[in-house]
Amino acid sequence: MRELPWARIAGLSAVAGLVVVALVLVNAIFWDAGRVSSEELAKVSPFLSRGKRSDEGLGTAFAGRLHRVWSELEAEEQSLAAEELVEQLRQRGVREIMIYDDERRLRIQALGSGPATVIANSPVSPASG
């Protein structure tokens, strides 16, 4: 029976551990910068599941993601909810707002001082995908 190369296994484990730590740090330093907390999102709108603000959380641009329940709302309810959501973000200094659904389709947009625009669900045609 062959002996396992314990030194090599230990070395590879150490390298794998360092890679994991590096990825966690990169995520925390770069990709998490500007992420809005769940508590703050809930204050803005019950329909937001995720959000990120530019310039490490201090900028005027916001990109977010909607909870699935958004698609269950009637068009008029979506419009009212979008107006309130945009108003809440503007009170926090945000001016460029783009909010997507889980399929990464734009659903709410408000640029500058313009009104909140709700982009309706459109059925995906079989030819497009």
Protein Blocks (a to p, Z undefined) as FASTA:
>chain_A
ZZddfklmmmmmmmmmmmmmmmmmmmmmmmmgopacfklmmmmomkbfbdcdeehhiamb
dcddddfklmmpcfklmmmmmmmmmmmmmmnopabdcdddfkopafbdcehjbccddddd
ddddfklZZ
